[in-house]
């Protein structure tokens, strides 16, 4: 078992005191539990795919495109025609 010395700023020290008071855990127990929770959160974030992030952004349905990405040339031509009024 390793021994660590950690320096905490005032805000973090107050948060730790509140956690210890609210949970009844020791300082060591609160720190251990916090590390385990953070480890799980980091692992969960690592498993996210780009779609998960996009979904959280809530950008709506989209639909601004003139043509699907597979037909880019057609979309560019349509945009130019519209711009030039032809």
Biopython code that builds the backbone (N, CA, C, O; Angstrom):
import numpy as np
from Bio.PDB.StructureBuilder import StructureBuilder

atoms = [
    (1, "UNK", "N", (0.853, -1.167, 0.000)),
    (1, "UNK", "CA", (0.000, 0.000, 0.000)),
    (1, "UNK", "C", (0.901, 1.232, 0.000)),
    (1, "UNK", "O", (1.807, 1.349, 0.825)),
    (2, "UNK", "N", (0.646, 2.145, -0.927)),
    (2, "UNK", "CA", (1.452, 3.356, -1.033)),
    (2, "UNK", "C", (0.933, 4.464, -0.132)),
    (2, "UNK", "O", (-0.249, 4.508, 0.209)),
    (3, "UNK", "N", (1.832, 5.351, 0.242)),
    (3, "UNK", "CA", (1.469, 6.524, 1.028)),
    (3, "UNK", "C", (1.696, 7.746, 0.151)),
    (3, "UNK", "O", (2.749, 7.882, -0.472)),
    (4, "UNK", "N", (0.719, 8.624, 0.104)),
    (4, "UNK", "CA", (0.793, 9.828, -0.715)),
    (4, "UNK", "C", (0.596, 11.053, 0.160)),
    (4, "UNK", "O", (-0.167, 11.023, 1.126)),
    (5, "UNK", "N", (1.283, 12.120, -0.182)),
    (5, "UNK", "CA", (1.056, 13.414, 0.444)),
    (5, "UNK", "C", (0.449, 14.307, -0.617)),
    (5, "UNK", "O", (1.016, 14.469, -1.698)),
    (6, "UNK", "N", (-0.702, 14.887, -0.313)),
    (6, "UNK", "CA", (-1.427, 15.692, -1.285)),
    (6, "UNK", "C", (-1.686, 17.071, -0.695)),
    (6, "UNK", "O", (-2.102, 17.192, 0.457)),
    (7, "UNK", "N", (-1.439, 18.103, -1.481)),
    (7, "UNK", "CA", (-1.734, 19.472, -1.047)),
    (7, "UNK", "C", (-3.044, 19.899, -1.694)),
    (7, "UNK", "O", (-3.227, 19.763, -2.903)),
    (8, "UNK", "N", (-3.943, 20.413, -0.878)),
    (8, "UNK", "CA", (-5.241, 20.848, -1.371)),
    (8, "UNK", "C", (-5.397, 22.345, -1.154)),
    (8, "UNK", "O", (-4.987, 22.876, -0.122)),
    (9, "UNK", "N", (-5.991, 23.023, -2.130)),
    (9, "UNK", "CA", (-6.303, 24.439, -1.925)),
    (9, "UNK", "C", (-7.509, 24.538, -0.992)),
    (9, "UNK", "O", (-8.119, 23.524, -0.652)),
    (10, "UNK", "N", (-7.848, 25.754, -0.584)),
    (10, "UNK", "CA", (-8.927, 25.936, 0.398)),
    (10, "UNK", "C", (-10.262, 25.391, -0.098)),
    (10, "UNK", "O", (-10.986, 24.735, 0.651)),
    (11, "UNK", "N", (-10.584, 25.661, -1.353)),
    (11, "UNK", "CA", (-11.863, 25.204, -1.903)),
    (11, "UNK", "C", (-11.961, 23.679, -1.886)),
    (11, "UNK", "O", (-12.995, 23.124, -1.515)),
    (12, "UNK", "N", (-10.893, 23.012, -2.284)),
    (12, "UNK", "CA", (-10.889, 21.549, -2.315)),
    (12, "UNK", "C", (-10.926, 20.984, -0.901)),
    (12, "UNK", "O", (-11.587, 19.977, -0.650)),
    (13, "UNK", "N", (-10.227, 21.624, 0.013)),
    (13, "UNK", "CA", (-10.234, 21.190, 1.416)),
    (13, "UNK", "C", (-11.644, 21.288, 1.996)),
    (13, "UNK", "O", (-12.086, 20.392, 2.714)),
    (14, "UNK", "N", (-12.349, 22.380, 1.683)),
    (14, "UNK", "CA", (-13.734, 22.537, 2.157)),
    (14, "UNK", "C", (-14.636, 21.463, 1.555)),
    (14, "UNK", "O", (-15.482, 20.893, 2.244)),
    (15, "UNK", "N", (-14.449, 21.195, 0.269)),
    (15, "UNK", "CA", (-15.252, 20.157, -0.387)),
    (15, "UNK", "C", (-15.013, 18.806, 0.269)),
    (15, "UNK", "O", (-15.953, 18.045, 0.496)),
    (16, "UNK", "N", (-13.753, 18.509, 0.574)),
    (16, "UNK", "CA", (-13.423, 17.243, 1.229)),
    (16, "UNK", "C", (-14.066, 17.166, 2.608)),
    (16, "UNK", "O", (-14.597, 16.122, 2.986)),
    (17, "UNK", "N", (-14.023, 18.252, 3.356)),
    (17, "UNK", "CA", (-14.657, 18.278, 4.682)),
    (17, "UNK", "C", (-16.156, 18.035, 4.567)),
    (17, "UNK", "O", (-16.726, 17.289, 5.363)),
    (18, "UNK", "N", (-16.798, 18.659, 3.583)),
    (18, "UNK", "CA", (-18.238, 18.472, 3.384)),
    (18, "UNK", "C", (-18.561, 17.024, 3.035)),
    (18, "UNK", "O", (-19.546, 16.467, 3.522)),
    (19, "UNK", "N", (-17.739, 16.422, 2.201)),
    (19, "UNK", "CA", (-17.955, 15.024, 1.807)),
    (19, "UNK", "C", (-17.809, 14.108, 3.009)),
    (19, "UNK", "O", (-18.625, 13.209, 3.210)),
    (20, "UNK", "N", (-16.776, 14.332, 3.806)),
    (20, "UNK", "CA", (-16.538, 13.506, 4.996)),
    (20, "UNK", "C", (-17.704, 13.647, 5.966)),
    (20, "UNK", "O", (-18.169, 12.653, 6.524)),
    (21, "UNK", "N", (-18.178, 14.871, 6.172)),
    (21, "UNK", "CA", (-19.294, 15.109, 7.089)),
    (21, "UNK", "C", (-20.577, 14.460, 6.573)),
    (21, "UNK", "O", (-21.308, 13.828, 7.334)),
    (22, "UNK", "N", (-20.844, 14.619, 5.286)),
    (22, "UNK", "CA", (-22.090, 14.109, 4.710)),
    (22, "UNK", "C", (-22.127, 12.590, 4.621)),
    (22, "UNK", "O", (-23.185, 11.985, 4.790)),
    (23, "UNK", "N", (-20.980, 11.969, 4.358)),
    (23, "UNK", "CA", (-20.968, 10.521, 4.127)),
    (23, "UNK", "C", (-20.539, 9.711, 5.336)),
    (23, "UNK", "O", (-20.862, 8.528, 5.440)),
    (24, "UNK", "N", (-19.813, 10.342, 6.250)),
    (24, "UNK", "CA", (-19.284, 9.600, 7.389)),
    (24, "UNK", "C", (-18.026, 8.825, 7.049)),
    (24, "UNK", "O", (-17.499, 8.093, 7.887)),
    (25, "UNK", "N", (-17.543, 8.979, 5.834)),
    (25, "UNK", "CA", (-16.298, 8.318, 5.441)),
    (25, "UNK", "C", (-15.115, 9.038, 6.075)),
    (25, "UNK", "O", (-15.212, 10.208, 6.444)),
    (26, "UNK", "N", (-14.010, 8.334, 6.196)),
    (26, "UNK", "CA", (-12.774, 8.989, 6.613)),
    (26, "UNK", "C", (-12.241, 9.786, 5.425)),
    (26, "UNK", "O", (-12.708, 9.620, 4.298)),
    (27, "UNK", "N", (-11.265, 10.649, 5.682)),
    (27, "UNK", "CA", (-10.648, 11.400, 4.589)),
    (27, "UNK", "C", (-10.063, 10.424, 3.576)),
    (27, "UNK", "O", (-10.223, 10.598, 2.368)),
    (28, "UNK", "N", (-9.391, 9.406, 4.073)),
    (28, "UNK", "CA", (-8.795, 8.403, 3.197)),
    (28, "UNK", "C", (-9.872, 7.682, 2.383)),
    (28, "UNK", "O", (-9.710, 7.467, 1.182)),
    (29, "UNK", "N", (-10.965, 7.315, 3.040)),
    (29, "UNK", "CA", (-12.059, 6.625, 2.361)),
    (29, "UNK", "C", (-12.701, 7.486, 1.289)),
    (29, "UNK", "O", (-13.030, 7.003, 0.206)),
    (30, "UNK", "N", (-12.879, 8.776, 1.598)),
    (30, "UNK", "CA", (-13.467, 9.692, 0.619)),
    (30, "UNK", "C", (-12.553, 9.849, -0.590)),
    (30, "UNK", "O", (-13.017, 9.874, -1.729)),
    (31, "UNK", "N", (-11.255, 9.955, -0.336)),
    (31, "UNK", "CA", (-10.301, 10.093, -1.444)),
    (31, "UNK", "C", (-10.300, 8.833, -2.312)),
    (31, "UNK", "O", (-10.292, 8.922, -3.539)),
    (32, "UNK", "N", (-10.307, 7.659, -1.672)),
    (32, "UNK", "CA", (-10.310, 6.400, -2.425)),
    (32, "UNK", "C", (-11.557, 6.294, -3.301)),
    (32, "UNK", "O", (-11.483, 5.954, -4.482)),
    (33, "UNK", "N", (-12.714, 6.598, -2.683)),
    (33, "UNK", "CA", (-13.961, 6.497, -3.435)),
    (33, "UNK", "C", (-13.966, 7.491, -4.599)),
    (33, "UNK", "O", (-14.414, 7.162, -5.698)),
    (34, "UNK", "N", (-13.473, 8.692, -4.358)),
    (34, "UNK", "CA", (-13.397, 9.695, -5.418)),
    (34, "UNK", "C", (-12.527, 9.236, -6.574)),
    (34, "UNK", "O", (-12.871, 9.444, -7.737)),
    (35, "UNK", "N", (-11.400, 8.611, -6.256)),
    (35, "UNK", "CA", (-10.513, 8.110, -7.308)),
    (35, "UNK", "C", (-11.176, 7.001, -8.117)),
    (35, "UNK", "O", (-11.031, 6.948, -9.338)),
    (36, "UNK", "N", (-11.900, 6.120, -7.445)),
    (36, "UNK", "CA", (-12.581, 5.033, -8.154)),
    (36, "UNK", "C", (-13.684, 5.570, -9.067)),
    (36, "UNK", "O", (-13.855, 5.103, -10.194)),
    (37, "UNK", "N", (-14.422, 6.552, -8.567)),
    (37, "UNK", "CA", (-15.479, 7.158, -9.388)),
    (37, "UNK", "C", (-14.872, 7.835, -10.613)),
    (37, "UNK", "O", (-15.389, 7.697, -11.722)),
    (38, "UNK", "N", (-13.781, 8.563, -10.416)),
    (38, "UNK", "CA", (-13.113, 9.232, -11.536)),
    (38, "UNK", "C", (-12.579, 8.215, -12.539)),
    (38, "UNK", "O", (-12.686, 8.418, -13.749)),
    (39, "UNK", "N", (-12.006, 7.122, -12.040)),
    (39, "UNK", "CA", (-11.501, 6.079, -12.945)),
    (39, "UNK", "C", (-12.621, 5.544, -13.825)),
    (39, "UNK", "O", (-12.435, 5.372, -15.030)),
    (40, "UNK", "N", (-13.790, 5.279, -13.228)),
    (40, "UNK", "CA", (-14.926, 4.762, -13.999)),
    (40, "UNK", "C", (-15.425, 5.785, -15.015)),
    (40, "UNK", "O", (-15.794, 5.427, -16.134)),
    (41, "UNK", "N", (-15.436, 7.053, -14.625)),
    (41, "UNK", "CA", (-15.875, 8.110, -15.540)),
    (41, "UNK", "C", (-14.923, 8.234, -16.724)),
    (41, "UNK", "O", (-15.359, 8.396, -17.864)),
    (42, "UNK", "N", (-13.632, 8.158, -16.452)),
    (42, "UNK", "CA", (-12.635, 8.235, -17.528)),
    (42, "UNK", "C", (-12.798, 7.054, -18.483)),
    (42, "UNK", "O", (-12.710, 7.220, -19.700)),
    (43, "UNK", "N", (-13.035, 5.874, -17.936)),
    (43, "UNK", "CA", (-13.222, 4.686, -18.780)),
    (43, "UNK", "C", (-14.478, 4.825, -19.634)),
    (43, "UNK", "O", (-14.484, 4.441, -20.804)),
    (44, "UNK", "N", (-15.538, 5.372, -19.051)),
    (44, "UNK", "CA", (-16.793, 5.549, -19.797)),
    (44, "UNK", "C", (-16.598, 6.568, -20.920)),
    (44, "UNK", "O", (-17.099, 6.365, -22.026)),
    (45, "UNK", "N", (-15.886, 7.650, -20.656)),
    (45, "UNK", "CA", (-15.626, 8.661, -21.681)),
    (45, "UNK", "C", (-14.796, 8.077, -22.823)),
    (45, "UNK", "O", (-14.996, 8.437, -23.983)),
    (46, "UNK", "N", (-13.875, 7.184, -22.502)),
    (46, "UNK", "CA", (-13.012, 6.592, -23.527)),
    (46, "UNK", "C", (-13.810, 5.703, -24.480)),
    (46, "UNK", "O", (-13.399, 5.497, -25.622)),
    (47, "UNK", "N", (-14.944, 5.177, -24.020)),
    (47, "UNK", "CA", (-15.760, 4.288, -24.857)),
    (47, "UNK", "C", (-16.749, 5.049, -25.731)),
    (47, "UNK", "O", (-17.438, 4.445, -26.554)),
    (48, "UNK", "N", (-16.827, 6.346, -25.566)),
    (48, "UNK", "CA", (-17.787, 7.123, -26.349)),
    (48, "UNK", "C", (-17.357, 7.180, -27.813)),
    (48, "UNK", "O", (-16.169, 7.210, -28.136)),
    (49, "UNK", "N", (-18.334, 7.193, -28.661)),
    (49, "UNK", "CA", (-18.075, 7.338, -30.092)),
    (49, "UNK", "C", (-18.490, 8.755, -30.503)),
    (49, "UNK", "O", (-19.243, 9.404, -29.777)),
    (50, "UNK", "N", (-18.021, 9.239, -31.637)),
    (50, "UNK", "CA", (-18.369, 10.604, -32.057)),
    (50, "UNK", "C", (-19.874, 10.877, -32.063)),
    (50, "UNK", "O", (-20.294, 11.994, -31.761)),
    (51, "UNK", "N", (-20.683, 9.885, -32.400)),
    (51, "UNK", "CA", (-22.133, 10.106, -32.425)),
    (51, "UNK", "C", (-22.654, 10.480, -31.044)),
    (51, "UNK", "O", (-23.552, 11.315, -30.932)),
    (52, "UNK", "N", (-22.104, 9.874, -29.984)),
    (52, "UNK", "CA", (-22.544, 10.200, -28.626)),
    (52, "UNK", "C", (-22.322, 11.678, -28.327)),
    (52, "UNK", "O", (-23.176, 12.334, -27.731)),
    (53, "UNK", "N", (-21.187, 12.189, -28.739)),
    (53, "UNK", "CA", (-20.873, 13.600, -28.508)),
    (53, "UNK", "C", (-21.805, 14.479, -29.338)),
    (53, "UNK", "O", (-22.328, 15.475, -28.838)),
    (54, "UNK", "N", (-22.013, 14.118, -30.590)),
    (54, "UNK", "CA", (-22.906, 14.873, -31.470)),
    (54, "UNK", "C", (-24.314, 14.924, -30.890)),
    (54, "UNK", "O", (-24.968, 15.967, -30.918)),
    (55, "UNK", "N", (-24.776, 13.792, -30.365)),
    (55, "UNK", "CA", (-26.114, 13.710, -29.799)),
    (55, "UNK", "C", (-26.254, 14.662, -28.610)),
    (55, "UNK", "O", (-27.303, 15.283, -28.438)),
    (56, "UNK", "N", (-25.211, 14.782, -27.794)),
    (56, "UNK", "CA", (-25.247, 15.682, -26.642)),
    (56, "UNK", "C", (-25.294, 17.146, -27.062)),
    (56, "UNK", "O", (-25.838, 17.978, -26.336)),
    (57, "UNK", "N", (-24.736, 17.467, -28.216)),
    (57, "UNK", "CA", (-24.731, 18.854, -28.677)),
    (57, "UNK", "C", (-26.129, 19.332, -29.044)),
    (57, "UNK", "O", (-26.389, 20.535, -29.033)),
    (58, "UNK", "N", (-27.024, 18.418, -29.367)),
    (58, "UNK", "CA", (-28.409, 18.721, -29.706)),
    (58, "UNK", "C", (-28.491, 19.796, -30.784)),
    (58, "UNK", "O", (-29.081, 20.858, -30.583)),
    (59, "UNK", "N", (-27.893, 19.500, -31.916)),
    (59, "UNK", "CA", (-27.876, 20.452, -33.020)),
    (59, "UNK", "C", (-29.133, 20.372, -33.882)),
    (59, "UNK", "O", (-29.259, 21.103, -34.865)),
    (60, "UNK", "N", (-30.034, 19.515, -33.528)),
    (60, "UNK", "CA", (-31.257, 19.391, -34.307)),
    (60, "UNK", "C", (-31.083, 18.419, -35.457)),
    (60, "UNK", "O", (-30.091, 17.694, -35.537)),
    (61, "UNK", "N", (-32.064, 18.418, -36.343)),
    (61, "UNK", "CA", (-32.074, 17.457, -37.444)),
    (61, "UNK", "C", (-31.122, 17.829, -38.560)),
    (61, "UNK", "O", (-30.693, 16.955, -39.313)),
    (62, "UNK", "N", (-30.785, 19.072, -38.686)),
    (62, "UNK", "CA", (-29.954, 19.475, -39.819)),
    (62, "UNK", "C", (-30.830, 19.787, -41.004)),
    (62, "UNK", "O", (-31.875, 20.417, -40.844)),
    (63, "UNK", "N", (-30.439, 19.366, -42.187)),
    (63, "UNK", "CA", (-31.261, 19.585, -43.362)),
    (63, "UNK", "C", (-30.905, 20.837, -44.140)),
    (63, "UNK", "O", (-31.659, 21.249, -45.022)),
    (64, "UNK", "N", (-29.785, 21.443, -43.833)),
    (64, "UNK", "CA", (-29.363, 22.643, -44.552)),
    (64, "UNK", "C", (-28.702, 22.309, -45.885)),
    (64, "UNK", "O", (-28.548, 23.187, -46.734)),
    (65, "UNK", "N", (-28.318, 21.075, -46.075)),
    (65, "UNK", "CA", (-27.596, 20.688, -47.288)),
    (65, "UNK", "C", (-28.524, 20.700, -48.498)),
    (65, "UNK", "O", (-29.705, 20.364, -48.401)),
    (66, "UNK", "N", (-27.971, 21.091, -49.624)),
    (66, "UNK", "CA", (-28.721, 21.105, -50.884)),
    (66, "UNK", "C", (-28.811, 19.696, -51.455)),
    (66, "UNK", "O", (-29.818, 19.315, -52.053)),
    (67, "UNK", "N", (-27.738, 18.926, -51.259)),
    (67, "UNK", "CA", (-27.671, 17.565, -51.793)),
    (67, "UNK", "C", (-26.932, 16.694, -50.783)),
    (67, "UNK", "O", (-26.173, 17.201, -49.958)),
    (68, "UNK", "N", (-27.155, 15.386, -50.849)),
    (68, "UNK", "CA", (-26.410, 14.493, -49.958)),
    (68, "UNK", "C", (-24.916, 14.524, -50.276)),
    (68, "UNK", "O", (-24.521, 14.900, -51.379)),
    (69, "UNK", "N", (-24.104, 14.135, -49.329)),
    (69, "UNK", "CA", (-22.648, 14.169, -49.501)),
    (69, "UNK", "C", (-22.196, 13.320, -50.680)),
    (69, "UNK", "O", (-21.163, 13.604, -51.286)),
    (70, "UNK", "N", (-22.951, 12.288, -51.009)),
    (70, "UNK", "CA", (-22.573, 11.423, -52.132)),
    (70, "UNK", "C", (-22.786, 12.113, -53.475)),
    (70, "UNK", "O", (-22.284, 11.651, -54.500)),
    (71, "UNK", "N", (-23.533, 13.222, -53.471)),
    (71, "UNK", "CA", (-23.811, 13.945, -54.719)),
    (71, "UNK", "C", (-23.355, 15.400, -54.601)),
    (71, "UNK", "O", (-24.100, 16.325, -54.926)),
    (72, "UNK", "N", (-22.135, 15.585, -54.135)),
    (72, "UNK", "CA", (-21.592, 16.922, -53.891)),
    (72, "UNK", "C", (-21.574, 17.776, -55.151)),
    (72, "UNK", "O", (-21.921, 18.956, -55.111)),
    (73, "UNK", "N", (-21.169, 17.180, -56.270)),
    (73, "UNK", "CA", (-21.092, 17.955, -57.522)),
    (73, "UNK", "C", (-22.447, 18.554, -57.887)),
    (73, "UNK", "O", (-22.537, 19.722, -58.267)),
    (74, "UNK", "N", (-23.488, 17.751, -57.770)),
    (74, "UNK", "CA", (-24.836, 18.241, -58.080)),
    (74, "UNK", "C", (-25.208, 19.385, -57.150)),
    (74, "UNK", "O", (-25.807, 20.369, -57.584)),
    (75, "UNK", "N", (-24.858, 19.263, -55.882)),
    (75, "UNK", "CA", (-25.164, 20.311, -54.917)),
    (75, "UNK", "C", (-24.422, 21.602, -55.199)),
    (75, "UNK", "O", (-24.982, 22.689, -55.061)),
    (76, "UNK", "N", (-23.159, 21.484, -55.595)),
    (76, "UNK", "CA", (-22.368, 22.678, -55.926)),
    (76, "UNK", "C", (-22.951, 23.365, -57.155)),
    (76, "UNK", "O", (-23.085, 24.589, -57.185)),
    (77, "UNK", "N", (-23.296, 22.576, -58.164)),
    (77, "UNK", "CA", (-23.896, 23.161, -59.375)),
    (77, "UNK", "C", (-25.195, 23.897, -59.032)),
    (77, "UNK", "O", (-25.436, 25.006, -59.509)),
    (78, "UNK", "N", (-26.019, 23.270, -58.207)),
    (78, "UNK", "CA", (-27.295, 23.897, -57.826)),
    (78, "UNK", "C", (-27.058, 25.191, -57.053)),
    (78, "UNK", "O", (-27.776, 26.172, -57.253)),
    (79, "UNK", "N", (-26.070, 25.200, -56.184)),
    (79, "UNK", "CA", (-25.769, 26.408, -55.409)),
    (79, "UNK", "C", (-25.280, 27.528, -56.313)),
    (79, "UNK", "O", (-25.656, 28.685, -56.129)),
    (80, "UNK", "N", (-24.442, 27.190, -57.289)),
    (80, "UNK", "CA", (-23.928, 28.202, -58.221)),
    (80, "UNK", "C", (-25.062, 28.747, -59.085)),
    (80, "UNK", "O", (-25.158, 29.956, -59.298)),
    (81, "UNK", "N", (-25.921, 27.853, -59.584)),
    (81, "UNK", "CA", (-27.065, 28.295, -60.395)),
    (81, "UNK", "C", (-27.959, 29.240, -59.600)),
    (81, "UNK", "O", (-28.412, 30.266, -60.109)),
    (82, "UNK", "N", (-28.201, 28.882, -58.366)),
    (82, "UNK", "CA", (-29.048, 29.713, -57.519)),
    (82, "UNK", "C", (-28.402, 31.080, -57.285)),
    (82, "UNK", "O", (-29.079, 32.108, -57.312)),
    (83, "UNK", "N", (-27.108, 31.080, -57.060)),
    (83, "UNK", "CA", (-26.394, 32.332, -56.815)),
    (83, "UNK", "C", (-26.394, 33.222, -58.052)),
    (83, "UNK", "O", (-26.571, 34.436, -57.951)),
    (84, "UNK", "N", (-26.195, 32.617, -59.212)),
    (84, "UNK", "CA", (-26.124, 33.385, -60.452)),
    (84, "UNK", "C", (-27.500, 33.638, -61.067)),
    (84, "UNK", "O", (-27.616, 34.383, -62.040)),
    (85, "UNK", "N", (-28.524, 33.034, -60.515)),
    (85, "UNK", "CA", (-29.887, 33.254, -61.004)),
    (85, "UNK", "C", (-30.188, 32.583, -62.316)),
    (85, "UNK", "O", (-31.009, 33.090, -63.079)),
    (86, "UNK", "N", (-29.567, 31.477, -62.611)),
    (86, "UNK", "CA", (-29.802, 30.767, -63.873)),
    (86, "UNK", "C", (-30.736, 29.615, -63.674)),
    (86, "UNK", "O", (-31.049, 28.902, -64.628)),
]
sb = StructureBuilder()
sb.init_structure("model")
sb.init_model(0)
sb.init_chain("A")
sb.init_seg("    ")
for serial, (resi, resn, name, xyz) in enumerate(atoms, 1):
    if name == "N":
        sb.init_residue(resn, " ", resi, " ")
    sb.init_atom(name, np.array(xyz, "f"), 0.0, 1.0, " ", f" {name:<3s}", serial, name[0])
structure = sb.get_structure()
